[in-house]
Amino acid sequence: MPAPGKVEEILNDFAERMSGLMIDHYQRHLAELELTLPQAQALRILRRGPVTTGRLAEKLGVSAPALTQLTDRLARKGLIERRPSEGDRRCVIVALTAKGTAVVDEFRARRREVFCDALGCLSEPQREQVFNALELVVGALDTNGRGATVGPPEVSKQTGKSVRV
């Protein structure tokens, strides 16, 4: 492991550059779709599968009334649907519509394009090294319980391994 000062320097540089690159992309895309950040977060969570309104509010860290407003707006845009739970009619299940799934998938595709474009100056073997290293980092974060993800990992179509997207 490099010296702690070098690790900090590399982590700071990486975090600043990646967050700047991704935040700029994310904000532009949200503006195009007329979505707020909490709405986009809800869509991202729902991409992993339907959840109850209570669970979605918990994952987003918002109150039940705030979640009702948020889901009302997403439903009006045709991005989500709400339905009663089969097992408990008091519970409401929230799920993405086909349009909502397409929005999340487009976000992911654009994120991938932005990231791959940013690595365009690297050779193919270097890009492969970067992706392998990122996969190791994600695995380490999951193992240590520090991964900021929700729900089960998805499977990479390239490697067949579990990944967070």
N, C-alpha and C positions, 0 to 999 in steps of 0.2 A: 504494500500500500504506500502511495506517495506520502510525503510529509503533510501533516494536517493543514498547514498554510496553503499548500498547493491544491489539496482537495477542496478547501473552501473557495479558493480562487476559481477553480474549474466549475464547481457547483454554482457559484454566483453568476459567472459568465453564462453558463448554460441556461440557468433559470431565467435570467434577464432576457436573453435573446429568444428563447423558446416562448416565454410568456408574451413578449412583445409581438412576435410573429403570429402566434395563435390568437391572442386577444384581439389584435387588429382584424384578422380574418373573421373571427367569431362575431365581433361587433358589427362588421359590415353585413354579414349574412343575416344576423338577427334583424337589422334595420330593413333589409330587403324583404324579409318575411313578416315584418311588423310584429315581432315577438319580443317579449321581455326576457331577461335572463332567467327569472324563476319559471316562466313558461317553458323555455328551452330545457331547463334542468328537469322539469316534470316529464317532458317528452323523452329525454335521454333515459330516465328511470323506467318509464313505461315501455321503452324499446326492449327491455329484458323480459317483459310479460305483464299481464294485467295485475293490478294490486287493489286492495281496498282503499277507500278514501282516507281512512285512519292511518294506514301504513304509508301512503303517499305523503300525507301531511307530516308524519314523523320523519320520513327520509328527507323532506325539504326543510324541516324545521319551522313549519308555519302552523298557525292555528286553524281550526276547522272552518271558521268563517272566511279566512283568507284563502284557504284551499277551495272553498265553494266558488269564490269570485274567480280564482285562477282557472278552475275547470270549466266554469260557465263560459269564459272567453275562449278557451281552447275548443270547447264543444261548438260554439258559434262559428268558429273558423273551420269546423269539420275535421279537426285533428285528433279528437278523442271521442269516445262514447262512454256513457255511464249506464250501468244496468244493475238490477238488484242481484245480490248473491243468491245462488240456488239453495245453499244451506241455511242462510240466515237473511230473511227479507229486510231486516233492519240495516244490513251492510250494503254498501254500494261499491261495485267493482268498476274501476276505471281502466280502460284499454285504449290503445292507439287504433285509429281507423287506418285504412290502407293509405290515405293521404298523409296521416301523421307518421306512419312508418317510412313513407317516401321522403318526408322532410328530414327525419333523423338520418336516414341512409345518405341523403344528399350532403348533410353536414359532414358525415364521416368521410365521404368520397372527396369533398373539397379539402378537408383537413389533411387527408392522405396526400392529395396533390400538392398542397402548400408545403408539407414536410418533405416530400420527394423532390420538389423543385428546389427547396433550400439545400438539399444534399446533392444537387445536380453537378457540382464541381468535383465531386468525389468519383473515384473509379468504382466499377461494379463490385469488386472485392471489398473495397472500403465501405461501401453502402451496406453490404452484407454483414460486415463486422459491426457496424452501427446498430443494425436491426437485431443481431444476435445479442449484443451488449444490452440493448433496451429490454429485450425479452428476459434476460437474466435479472435486470434491475426490478422489473415488474414482479417476477417470481420471488425475489428477495423481499420486496415490500409486502407481498401477500403472505409469505411465510412468517414474517415478523409482525403481522397484524396491523401494518401501518398503511396498507393500500387504501386510497380514498375512492373505493368503488362500491357499487351497489349490485347485489345479485350475483349469480354464478358467472364465471368467466365464459367467454365464447371460445370456439375452436378456430385457430388460424387456418385458413384455406391453404396457405403456403407450407406451413410446417406441420400441421395437424396437432399442434400443442395448444394448451389453454392460454388464452390471452384476454386482457381487458381492453374493451374498446369504448 
